[in-house]
Amino acid sequence: MPALFQLRPTEARDLPAIAEIYGDSVRTATASYELEPPNAEEMTRRWQAVASRGLPHFVAVADSREEVLGYAYAGPYHTRPGYRFTVEDSIYVAPMSQRRGIGEALLARLIGTCEGMGLRQMIAIIGGTEPAGSVRLHSKLGFRQIGRIEASGFKHGKWLDTVLMQRALGPGNTTLPQER
């Protein structure tokens, strides 16, 4: 059965839909510890910051309508130069599009692209009280849990833990990296 969606690099025209998907998550879920949804202008600034570093940012779109169903990107894990071969992944899927393989497809593309860029580690910082779906997704694609920060966030009237997961990219730390 053919996929009902395609993956492609994010374009400026996708940003209002991305802001809507992320905004819904900010308002209703605990994956992000933001309390107020950023507007499309702020999401544009964030997208440009990722793109200016040459890092990947993808959307999943419905085959028939180019409707954005989800998005994923790799951002810097930290800004200090010693972390330049490590990225943090972010994945958000619209509520009506969840459990259709979109998150897995986006994460797999992100991993492959980052490996092709010579990056060596990918970190997932998974927030919330019920991160089971995201933990399962990351585990399925080779991430391992490396820690939990208890009661590190407070949202929707409750304390939230943060799960840390990590995956080697390409040869990981078995060889020295090539400068990008």
N, CA and C atoms as an extended XYZ file, in Angstrom:
540
Properties=species:S:1:pos:R:3:atomname:S:1:resname:S:1:resid:I:1 pbc="F F F"
N         0.840       -1.180        0.000 N   MET     1
C         0.000        0.000        0.000 CA  MET     1
C         0.884        1.242        0.000 C   MET     1
N         0.695        2.183       -0.913 N   PRO     2
C         1.537        3.369       -0.956 CA  PRO     2
C         1.277        4.268        0.251 C   PRO     2
N         2.308        5.009        0.636 N   ALA     3
C         2.172        5.948        1.752 CA  ALA     3
C         1.162        7.027        1.385 C   ALA     3
N         0.456        7.505        2.371 N   LEU     4
C        -0.515        8.574        2.160 CA  LEU     4
C         0.093        9.935        2.441 C   LEU     4
N         1.411        9.940        2.566 N   PHE     5
C         2.112       11.197        2.823 CA  PHE     5
C         3.492       11.131        2.193 C   PHE     5
N         4.082       12.293        2.025 N   GLN     6
C         5.436       12.411        1.509 CA  GLN     6
C         6.241       13.256        2.481 C   GLN     6
N         7.546       13.064        2.476 N   LEU     7
C         8.441       13.903        3.262 CA  LEU     7
C         9.190       14.809        2.304 C   LEU     7
N         9.365       16.037        2.723 N   ARG     8
C        10.159       16.983        1.931 CA  ARG     8
C        10.728       18.044        2.859 C   ARG     8
N        11.740       18.778        2.396 N   PRO     9
C        12.268       19.866        3.218 CA  PRO     9
C        11.187       20.921        3.474 C   PRO     9
N        11.229       21.484        4.645 N   THR    10
C        10.280       22.528        5.022 CA  THR    10
C        10.492       23.757        4.148 C   THR    10
N         9.381       24.358        3.760 N   GLU    11
C         9.388       25.598        2.982 CA  GLU    11
C         8.645       26.664        3.781 C   GLU    11
N         8.869       27.918        3.439 N   ALA    12
C         8.237       29.029        4.151 CA  ALA    12
C         6.714       28.883        4.188 C   ALA    12
N         6.127       28.367        3.135 N   ARG    13
C         4.668       28.225        3.082 CA  ARG    13
C         4.136       27.224        4.108 C   ARG    13
N         5.002       26.384        4.667 N   ASP    14
C         4.598       25.381        5.658 CA  ASP    14
C         4.511       25.946        7.075 C   ASP    14
N         5.094       27.101        7.297 N   LEU    15
C         5.264       27.592        8.663 CA  LEU    15
C         3.964       27.921        9.393 C   LEU    15
N         2.933       28.460        8.750 N   PRO    16
C         1.675       28.635        9.496 CA  PRO    16
C         1.111       27.302       10.006 C   PRO    16
N         1.178       26.255        9.195 N   ALA    17
C         0.685       24.941        9.634 CA  ALA    17
C         1.573       24.373       10.741 C   ALA    17
N         2.875       24.570       10.634 N   ILE    18
C         3.794       24.124       11.680 CA  ILE    18
C         3.476       24.841       12.987 C   ILE    18
N         3.239       26.144       12.906 N   ALA    19
C         2.886       26.905       14.111 CA  ALA    19
C         1.593       26.380       14.729 C   ALA    19
N         0.667       25.980       13.899 N   GLU    20
C        -0.603       25.438       14.399 CA  GLU    20
C        -0.388       24.081       15.091 C   GLU    20
N         0.388       23.205       14.467 N   ILE    21
C         0.664       21.885       15.050 CA  ILE    21
C         1.388       22.050       16.386 C   ILE    21
N         2.419       22.870       16.392 N   TYR    22
C         3.179       23.072       17.622 CA  TYR    22
C         2.322       23.769       18.677 C   TYR    22
N         1.550       24.748       18.254 N   GLY    23
C         0.680       25.470       19.184 CA  GLY    23
C        -0.299       24.549       19.880 C   GLY    23
N        -0.864       23.606       19.126 N   ASP    24
C        -1.781       22.639       19.729 CA  ASP    24
C        -1.050       21.823       20.789 C   ASP    24
N         0.170       21.414       20.492 N   SER    25
C         0.951       20.634       21.456 CA  SER    25
C         1.254       21.459       22.701 C   SER    25
N         1.614       22.720       22.512 N   VAL    26
C         1.902       23.581       23.658 CA  VAL    26
C         0.661       23.726       24.541 C   VAL    26
N        -0.495       23.924       23.916 N   ARG    27
C        -1.739       24.139       24.678 CA  ARG    27
C        -2.258       22.880       25.371 C   ARG    27
N        -2.117       21.722       24.740 N   THR    28
C        -2.829       20.534       25.223 CA  THR    28
C        -1.942       19.413       25.753 C   THR    28
N        -0.650       19.449       25.488 N   ALA    29
C         0.217       18.324       25.838 CA  ALA    29
C         1.391       18.790       26.692 C   ALA    29
N         2.275       17.868       26.976 N   THR    30
C         3.430       18.195       27.814 CA  THR    30
C         4.763       17.912       27.128 C   THR    30
N         4.748       17.634       25.840 N   ALA    31
C         5.998       17.364       25.132 CA  ALA    31
C         6.899       18.598       25.129 C   ALA    31
N         6.300       19.771       25.016 N   SER    32
C         7.040       21.024       25.086 CA  SER    32
C         6.727       21.688       26.421 C   SER    32
N         7.723       22.263       27.021 N   TYR    33
C         7.495       22.961       28.284 CA  TYR    33
C         7.182       24.440       28.064 C   TYR    33
N         6.988       24.842       26.816 N   GLU    34
C         6.497       26.207       26.591 CA  GLU    34
C         5.070       26.282       27.107 C   GLU    34
N         4.679       27.457       27.573 N   LEU    35
C         3.333       27.636       28.121 CA  LEU    35
C         2.417       28.397       27.178 C   LEU    35
N         2.982       29.242       26.339 N   GLU    36
C         2.217       30.012       25.364 CA  GLU    36
C         2.700       29.651       23.963 C   GLU    36
N         1.791       29.307       23.068 N   PRO    37
C         2.206       28.939       21.707 CA  PRO    37
C         2.856       30.120       20.980 C   PRO    37
N         3.993       29.900       20.364 N   PRO    38
C         4.602       30.960       19.558 CA  PRO    38
C         3.799       31.173       18.276 C   PRO    38
N         3.828       32.390       17.768 N   ASN    39
C         3.093       32.684       16.531 CA  ASN    39
C         3.919       32.267       15.311 C   ASN    39
N         3.333       32.405       14.140 N   ALA    40
C         3.997       31.983       12.898 CA  ALA    40
C         5.295       32.753       12.673 C   ALA    40
N         5.339       34.009       13.078 N   GLU    41
C         6.564       34.802       12.927 CA  GLU    41
C         7.700       34.205       13.752 C   GLU    41
N         7.427       33.816       14.978 N   GLU    42
C         8.450       33.196       15.828 CA  GLU    42
C         8.856       31.837       15.278 C   GLU    42
N         7.891       31.071       14.782 N   MET    43
C         8.232       29.769       14.192 CA  MET    43
C         9.092       29.950       12.948 C   MET    43
N         8.860       31.018       12.205 N   THR    44
C         9.696       31.334       11.046 CA  THR    44
C        11.123       31.632       11.495 C   THR    44
N        11.264       32.417       12.554 N   ARG    45
C        12.592       32.730       13.088 CA  ARG    45
C        13.310       31.443       13.515 C   ARG    45
N        12.595       30.537       14.167 N   ARG    46
C        13.205       29.284       14.609 CA  ARG    46
C        13.623       28.419       13.424 C   ARG    46
N        12.769       28.337       12.414 N   TRP    47
C        13.098       27.570       11.208 CA  TRP    47
C        14.353       28.153       10.545 C   TRP    47
N        14.405       29.483       10.433 N   GLN    48
C        15.566       30.121        9.809 CA  GLN    48
C        16.840       29.869       10.610 C   GLN    48
N        16.732       29.798       11.930 N   ALA    49
C        17.902       29.520       12.764 CA  ALA    49
C        18.435       28.115       12.497 C   ALA    49
N        17.544       27.153       12.331 N   VAL    50
C        17.964       25.782       12.002 CA  VAL    50
C        18.594       25.761       10.608 C   VAL    50
N        17.902       26.361        9.651 N   ALA    51
C        18.393       26.367        8.266 CA  ALA    51
C        19.739       27.086        8.142 C   ALA    51
N        19.927       28.172        8.887 N   SER    52
C        21.177       28.929        8.787 CA  SER    52
C        22.378       28.122        9.276 C   SER    52
N        22.138       27.107       10.076 N   ARG    53
C        23.208       26.230       10.545 CA  ARG    53
C        23.410       25.046        9.608 C   ARG    53
N        22.589       24.975        8.558 N   GLY    54
C        22.687       23.864        7.612 CA  GLY    54
C        22.108       22.566        8.138 C   GLY    54
N        21.252       22.659        9.141 N   LEU    55
C        20.656       21.460        9.736 CA  LEU    55
C        19.318       21.144        9.082 C   LEU    55
N        18.920       19.874        9.086 N   PRO    56
C        17.698       19.484        8.381 CA  PRO    56
C        16.411       19.840        9.124 C   PRO    56
N        15.401       20.166        8.334 N   HIS    57
C        14.050       20.487        8.824 CA  HIS    57
C        13.099       19.947        7.761 C   HIS    57
N        12.247       18.991        8.134 N   PHE    58
C        11.363       18.321        7.179 CA  PHE    58
C         9.903       18.434        7.592 C   PHE    58
N         9.033       18.333        6.599 N   VAL    59
C         7.604       18.197        6.849 CA  VAL    59
C         7.114       16.911        6.200 C   VAL    59
N         6.053       16.377        6.785 N   ALA    60
C         5.283       15.303        6.148 CA  ALA    60
C         4.025       15.970        5.631 C   ALA    60
N         3.735       15.746        4.347 N   VAL    61
C         2.547       16.357        3.743 CA  VAL    61
C         1.663       15.274        3.141 C   VAL    61
N         0.364       15.535        3.199 N   ALA    62
C        -0.593       14.617        2.585 CA  ALA    62
C        -0.340       14.598        1.087 C   ALA    62
N        -0.310       13.406        0.495 N   ASP    63
C        -0.042       13.275       -0.937 CA  ASP    63
C        -0.970       14.137       -1.784 C   ASP    63
N        -2.205       14.167       -1.434 N   SER    64
C        -3.190       14.801       -2.311 CA  SER    64
C        -3.263       16.316       -2.170 C   SER    64
N        -3.007       16.863       -0.968 N   ARG    65
C        -3.300       18.277       -0.742 CA  ARG    65
C        -2.117       19.115       -0.302 C   ARG    65
N        -0.978       18.514       -0.083 N   GLU    66
C         0.171       19.227        0.471 CA  GLU    66
C        -0.132       19.777        1.867 C   GLU    66
N        -1.125       19.205        2.543 N   GLU    67
C        -1.438       19.586        3.921 CA  GLU    67
C        -0.328       19.069        4.833 C   GLU    67
N         0.201       19.935        5.696 N   VAL    68
C         1.264       19.543        6.605 CA  VAL    68
C         0.669       18.686        7.722 C   VAL    68
N         1.197       17.464        7.841 N   LEU    69
C         0.713       16.509        8.837 CA  LEU    69
C         1.635       16.436       10.052 C   LEU    69
N         2.871       16.832        9.862 N   GLY    70
C         3.846       16.804       10.941 CA  GLY    70
C         5.162       17.382       10.465 C   GLY    70
N         6.071       17.566       11.395 N   TYR    71
C         7.382       18.103       11.019 CA  TYR    71
C         8.427       17.612       12.014 C   TYR    71
N         9.671       17.685       11.584 N   ALA    72
C        10.798       17.288       12.435 CA  ALA    72
C        12.027       18.071       12.008 C   ALA    72
N        12.885       18.291       12.972 N   TYR    73
C        14.139       18.969       12.645 CA  TYR    73
C        15.216       18.566       13.635 C   TYR    73
N        16.449       18.810       13.240 N   ALA    74
C        17.597       18.615       14.112 CA  ALA    74
C        18.148       19.985       14.450 C   ALA    74
N        18.233       20.258       15.722 N   GLY    75
C        18.809       21.518       16.181 CA  GLY    75
C        20.079       21.244       16.955 C   GLY    75
N        20.837       22.284       17.199 N   PRO    76
C        22.053       22.068       17.984 CA  PRO    76
C        21.684       21.570       19.380 C   PRO    76
N        22.438       20.609       19.869 N   TYR    77
C        22.206       20.115       21.230 CA  TYR    77
C        22.560       21.218       22.226 C   TYR    77
N        23.697       21.820       22.043 N   HIS    78
C        24.133       22.999       22.791 CA  HIS    78
C        24.946       23.850       21.832 C   HIS    78
N        25.145       25.098       22.160 N   THR    79
C        25.818       26.006       21.229 CA  THR    79
C        27.338       26.029       21.368 C   THR    79
N        27.864       25.500       22.431 N   ARG    80
C        29.322       25.516       22.580 CA  ARG    80
C        29.956       24.614       21.522 C   ARG    80
N        31.102       25.019       20.985 N   PRO    81
C        31.699       24.308       19.842 CA  PRO    81
C        32.005       22.834       20.077 C   PRO    81
N        32.274       22.443       21.305 N   GLY    82
C        32.567       21.042       21.583 CA  GLY    82
C        31.393       20.118       21.298 C   GLY    82
N        30.195       20.675       21.207 N   TYR    83
C        28.987       19.885       20.914 CA  TYR    83
C        28.632       19.879       19.423 C   TYR    83
N        29.485       20.379       18.558 N   ARG    84
C        29.131       20.595       17.143 CA  ARG    84
C        28.785       19.338       16.363 C   ARG    84
N        29.108       18.158       16.884 N   PHE    85
C        28.770       16.916       16.187 CA  PHE    85
C        27.552       16.220       16.811 C   PHE    85
N        26.885       16.917       17.724 N   THR    86
C        25.723       16.374       18.420 CA  THR    86
C        24.514       17.265       18.161 C   THR    86
N        23.399       16.633       17.808 N   VAL    87
C        22.161       17.374       17.566 CA  VAL    87
C        21.045       16.825       18.447 C   VAL    87
N        20.022       17.652       18.614 N   GLU    88
C        18.808       17.255       19.323 CA  GLU    88
C        17.679       17.187       18.312 C   GLU    88
N        16.900       16.108       18.359 N   ASP    89
C        15.784       15.993       17.425 CA  ASP    89
C        14.502       16.527       18.052 C   ASP    89
N        13.624       17.034       17.205 N   SER    90
C        12.280       17.472       17.600 CA  SER    90
C        11.306       16.969       16.550 C   SER    90
N        10.200       16.376       17.009 N   ILE    91
C         9.194       15.819       16.106 CA  ILE    91
C         7.822       16.170       16.655 C   ILE    91
N         6.969       16.701       15.799 N   TYR    92
C         5.583       17.000       16.175 CA  TYR    92
C         4.677       16.548       15.050 C   TYR    92
N         3.616       15.841       15.394 N   VAL    93
C         2.650       15.346       14.416 CA  VAL    93
C         1.272       15.857       14.820 C   VAL    93
N         0.516       16.339       13.835 N   ALA    94
C        -0.834       16.844       14.095 CA  ALA    94
C        -1.670       15.752       14.759 C   ALA    94
N        -2.538       16.106       15.698 N   PRO    95
C        -3.309       15.084       16.431 CA  PRO    95
C        -4.050       14.107       15.528 C   PRO    95
N        -4.675       14.582       14.461 N   MET    96
C        -5.459       13.683       13.601 CA  MET    96
C        -4.580       12.805       12.716 C   MET    96
N        -3.256       13.054       12.744 N   SER    97
C        -2.332       12.290       11.901 CA  SER    97
C        -1.442       11.352       12.701 C   SER    97
N        -1.623       11.289       13.993 N   GLN    98
C        -0.784       10.433       14.825 CA  GLN    98
C        -1.134        8.961       14.621 C   GLN    98
N        -0.149        8.110       14.903 N   ARG    99
C        -0.281        6.647       14.787 CA  ARG    99
C        -0.481        6.180       13.340 C   ARG    99
N         0.111        6.913       12.405 N   ARG   100
C         0.046        6.540       10.988 CA  ARG   100
C         1.432        6.348       10.392 C   ARG   100
N         2.462        6.318       11.236 N   GLY   101
C         3.828        6.123       10.759 CA  GLY   101
C         4.534        7.399       10.364 C   GLY   101
N         3.902        8.531       10.571 N   ILE   102
C         4.493        9.808       10.155 CA  ILE   102
C         5.695       10.158       11.027 C   ILE   102
N         5.550       10.028       12.345 N   GLY   103
C         6.667       10.329       13.238 CA  GLY   103
C         7.869        9.441       12.962 C   GLY   103
N         7.619        8.160       12.735 N   GLU   104
C         8.711        7.230       12.439 CA  GLU   104
C         9.407        7.598       11.125 C   GLU   104
N         8.629        7.924       10.116 N   ALA   105
C         9.219        8.304        8.820 CA  ALA   105
C        10.046        9.582        8.952 C   ALA   105
N         9.515       10.550        9.688 N   LEU   106
C        10.249       11.808        9.883 CA  LEU   106
C        11.545       11.572       10.648 C   LEU   106
N        11.489       10.799       11.720 N   LEU   107
C        12.696       10.554       12.513 CA  LEU   107
C        13.724        9.753       11.719 C   LEU   107
N        13.278        8.765       10.967 N   ALA   108
C        14.212        7.981       10.143 CA  ALA   108
C        14.908        8.872        9.117 C   ALA   108
N        14.166        9.761        8.479 N   ARG   109
C        14.775       10.691        7.502 CA  ARG   109
C        15.755       11.629        8.191 C   ARG   109
N        15.386       12.097        9.361 N   LEU   110
C        16.254       12.995       10.107 CA  LEU   110
C        17.563       12.296       10.473 C   LEU   110
N        17.473       11.073       10.954 N   ILE   111
C        18.663       10.299       11.321 CA  ILE   111
C        19.554       10.103       10.101 C   ILE   111
N        18.987        9.660        8.991 N   GLY   112
C        19.772        9.431        7.780 CA  GLY   112
C        20.447       10.688        7.269 C   GLY   112
N        19.731       11.783        7.291 N   THR   113
C        20.299       13.052        6.820 CA  THR   113
C        21.437       13.502        7.722 C   THR   113
N        21.241       13.407        9.026 N   CYS   114
C        22.291       13.813        9.964 CA  CYS   114
C        23.523       12.923        9.844 C   CYS   114
N        23.324       11.628        9.633 N   GLU   115
C        24.467       10.736        9.412 CA  GLU   115
C        25.222       11.151        8.158 C   GLU   115
N        24.491       11.483        7.099 N   GLY   116
C        25.114       11.910        5.854 CA  GLY   116
C        25.892       13.211        5.990 C   GLY   116
N        25.559       13.992        6.986 N   MET   117
C        26.242       15.257        7.235 CA  MET   117
C        27.480       15.079        8.112 C   MET   117
N        27.725       13.858        8.572 N   GLY   118
C        28.885       13.612        9.417 CA  GLY   118
C        28.645       13.884       10.892 C   GLY   118
N        27.387       14.105       11.283 N   LEU   119
C        27.085       14.280       12.698 CA  LEU   119
C        27.214       12.936       13.397 C   LEU   119
N        27.476       12.924       14.702 N   ARG   120
C        27.820       11.682       15.376 CA  ARG   120
C        26.887       11.239       16.485 C   ARG   120
N        26.102       12.135       17.065 N   GLN   121
C        25.188       11.757       18.144 CA  GLN   121
C        23.882       12.530       17.984 C   GLN   121
N        22.775       11.872       18.311 N   MET   122
C        21.477       12.536       18.332 CA  MET   122
C        20.870       12.318       19.711 C   MET   122
N        20.396       13.399       20.297 N   ILE   123
C        19.814       13.377       21.630 CA  ILE   123
C        18.320       13.674       21.498 C   ILE   123
N        17.513       12.924       22.241 N   ALA   124
C        16.076       13.198       22.341 CA  ALA   124
C        15.809       13.616       23.781 C   ALA   124
N        15.199       14.770       23.928 N   ILE   125
C        14.814       15.272       25.240 CA  ILE   125
C        13.290       15.239       25.258 C   ILE   125
N        12.743       14.254       25.957 N   ILE   126
C        11.314       13.954       25.885 CA  ILE   126
C        10.651       14.364       27.191 C   ILE   126
N         9.774       15.343       27.097 N   GLY   127
C         9.130       15.868       28.294 CA  GLY   127
C         7.757       15.288       28.513 C   GLY   127
N         7.332       15.352       29.749 N   GLY   128
C         5.955       15.023       30.050 CA  GLY   128
C         5.769       13.876       30.997 C   GLY   128
N         4.525       13.718       31.399 N   THR   129
C         4.186       12.661       32.340 CA  THR   129
C         3.875       11.352       31.630 C   THR   129
N         3.538       11.417       30.369 N   GLU   130
C         3.183       10.217       29.599 CA  GLU   130
C         3.984       10.163       28.296 C   GLU   130
N         5.308       10.062       28.380 N   PRO   131
C         6.116       10.091       27.161 CA  PRO   131
C         6.237        8.739       26.457 C   PRO   131
N         5.395        7.782       26.814 N   ALA   132
C         5.570        6.408       26.326 CA  ALA   132
C         5.626        6.322       24.804 C   ALA   132
N         4.758        7.025       24.099 N   GLY   133
C         4.747        6.957       22.637 CA  GLY   133
C         6.046        7.449       22.034 C   GLY   133
N         6.542        8.556       22.520 N   SER   134
C         7.791        9.103       21.997 CA  SER   134
C         8.976        8.215       22.373 C   SER   134
N         8.954        7.674       23.579 N   VAL   135
C        10.030        6.760       23.991 CA  VAL   135
C        10.018        5.519       23.109 C   VAL   135
N         8.836        4.961       22.837 N   ARG   136
C         8.738        3.780       21.951 CA  ARG   136
C         9.261        4.105       20.562 C   ARG   136
N         8.866        5.242       20.018 N   LEU   137
C         9.319        5.643       18.687 CA  LEU   137
C        10.840        5.730       18.649 C   LEU   137
N        11.408        6.434       19.593 N   HIS   138
C        12.863        6.585       19.597 CA  HIS   138
C        13.567        5.248       19.808 C   HIS   138
N        13.040        4.417       20.690 N   SER   139
C        13.639        3.089       20.921 CA  SER   139
C        13.620        2.261       19.642 C   SER   139
N        12.518        2.314       18.928 N   LYS   140
C        12.376        1.550       17.683 CA  LYS   140
C        13.453        1.932       16.670 C   LYS   140
N        13.905        3.193       16.720 N   LEU   141
C        14.902        3.661       15.762 CA  LEU   141
C        16.301        3.753       16.367 C   LEU   141
N        16.537        2.957       17.410 N   GLY   142
C        17.895        2.779       17.897 CA  GLY   142
C        18.342        3.671       19.034 C   GLY   142
N        17.462        4.458       19.603 N   PHE   143
C        17.837        5.286       20.747 CA  PHE   143
C        17.783        4.438       22.014 C   PHE   143
N        18.594        4.798       22.983 N   ARG   144
C        18.529        4.150       24.285 CA  ARG   144
C        18.338        5.228       25.350 C   ARG   144
N        17.614        4.855       26.380 N   GLN   145
C        17.376        5.810       27.464 CA  GLN   145
C        18.654        5.966       28.263 C   GLN   145
N        19.065        7.210       28.467 N   ILE   146
C        20.301        7.474       29.206 CA  ILE   146
C        20.043        8.216       30.507 C   ILE   146
N        18.786        8.585       30.748 N   GLY   147
C        18.509        9.245       32.017 CA  GLY   147
C        17.097        9.795       32.105 C   GLY   147
N        16.766       10.218       33.293 N   ARG   148
C        15.473       10.853       33.572 CA  ARG   148
C        15.748       11.966       34.573 C   ARG   148
N        15.256       13.146       34.262 N   ILE   149
C        15.368       14.272       35.180 CA  ILE   149
C        13.994       14.437       35.823 C   ILE   149
N        13.905       14.095       37.076 N   GLU   150
C        12.617       14.098       37.756 CA  GLU   150
C        12.161       15.515       38.074 C   GLU   150
N        10.848       15.730       37.924 N   ALA   151
C        10.202       16.994       38.281 CA  ALA   151
C        10.964       18.207       37.738 C   ALA   151
N        11.402       18.122       36.491 N   SER   152
C        12.200       19.186       35.889 CA  SER   152
C        11.355       20.256       35.212 C   SER   152
N        10.080       19.984       34.994 N   GLY   153
C         9.188       20.966       34.388 CA  GLY   153
C         7.891       21.032       35.169 C   GLY   153
N         7.197       22.148       35.013 N   PHE   154
C         5.895       22.305       35.661 CA  PHE   154
C         4.941       22.905       34.642 C   PHE   154
N         3.879       22.156       34.328 N   LYS   155
C         2.930       22.591       33.313 CA  LYS   155
C         1.597       21.907       33.575 C   LYS   155
N         0.516       22.586       33.231 N   HIS   156
C        -0.837       22.052       33.428 CA  HIS   156
C        -1.072       21.620       34.879 C   HIS   156
N        -0.474       22.362       35.816 N   GLY   157
C        -0.704       22.119       37.230 CA  GLY   157
C         0.000       20.916       37.812 C   GLY   157
N         1.012       20.397       37.104 N   LYS   158
C         1.715       19.232       37.656 CA  LYS   158
C         3.194       19.253       37.281 C   LYS   158
N         3.968       18.560       38.098 N   TRP   159
C         5.393       18.393       37.833 CA  TRP   159
C         5.591       17.346       36.754 C   TRP   159
N         6.577       17.584       35.906 N   LEU   160
C         6.839       16.702       34.771 CA  LEU   160
C         8.287       16.239       34.775 C   LEU   160
N         8.478       14.976       34.451 N   ASP   161
C         9.824       14.432       34.284 CA  ASP   161
C        10.271       14.639       32.837 C   ASP   161
N        11.564       14.572       32.637 N   THR   162
C        12.157       14.647       31.308 CA  THR   162
C        12.985       13.383       31.085 C   THR   162
N        12.713       12.685       29.996 N   VAL   163
C        13.461       11.479       29.636 CA  VAL   163
C        14.522       11.865       28.610 C   VAL   163
N        15.734       11.409       28.829 N   LEU   164
C        16.833       11.654       27.896 CA  LEU   164
C        17.150       10.358       27.171 C   LEU   164
N        17.244       10.445       25.833 N   MET   165
C        17.595        9.285       25.018 CA  MET   165
C        18.704        9.704       24.056 C   MET   165
N        19.494        8.734       23.621 N   GLN   166
C        20.632        9.025       22.753 CA  GLN   166
C        20.797        7.925       21.725 C   GLN   166
N        21.278        8.340       20.543 N   ARG   167
C        21.563        7.394       19.461 CA  ARG   167
C        22.827        7.834       18.753 C   ARG   167
N        23.739        6.893       18.541 N   ALA   168
C        24.928        7.192       17.740 CA  ALA   168
C        24.506        7.359       16.286 C   ALA   168
N        25.168        8.253       15.603 N   LEU   169
C        24.955        8.462       14.170 CA  LEU   169
C        26.206        7.983       13.440 C   LEU   169
N        26.006        7.207       12.388 N   GLY   170
C        27.158        6.677       11.644 CA  GLY   170
C        28.083        5.943       12.580 C   GLY   170
N        29.391        6.232       12.524 N   PRO   171
C        30.330        5.524       13.395 CA  PRO   171
C        30.319        6.006       14.844 C   PRO   171
N        29.452        6.969       15.151 N   GLY   172
C        29.379        7.448       16.534 CA  GLY   172
C        30.727        7.932       17.023 C   GLY   172
N        31.145        7.419       18.176 N   ASN   173
C        32.418        7.852       18.751 CA  ASN   173
C        33.560        6.865       18.499 C   ASN   173
N        33.390        5.970       17.520 N   THR   174
C        34.441        4.976       17.263 CA  THR   174
C        35.562        5.518       16.383 C   THR   174
N        35.345        6.650       15.728 N   THR   175
C        36.378        7.301       14.928 CA  THR   175
C        36.300        8.803       15.165 C   THR   175
N        37.348        9.495       14.794 N   LEU   176
C        37.325       10.954       14.919 CA  LEU   176
C        36.438       11.543       13.817 C   LEU   176
N        35.700       12.584       14.130 N   PRO   177
C        34.834       13.202       13.120 CA  PRO   177
C        35.607       14.068       12.141 C   PRO   177
N        34.993       14.288       10.996 N   GLN   178
C        35.539       15.218       10.005 CA  GLN   178
C        34.910       16.571       10.259 C   GLN   178
N        35.708       17.616       10.297 N   GLU   179
C        35.148       18.963       10.517 CA  GLU   179
C        34.187       19.315        9.404 C   GLU   179
N        33.091       19.930        9.765 N   ARG   180
C        32.076       20.327        8.803 CA  ARG   180
C        32.308       21.755        8.359 C   ARG   180
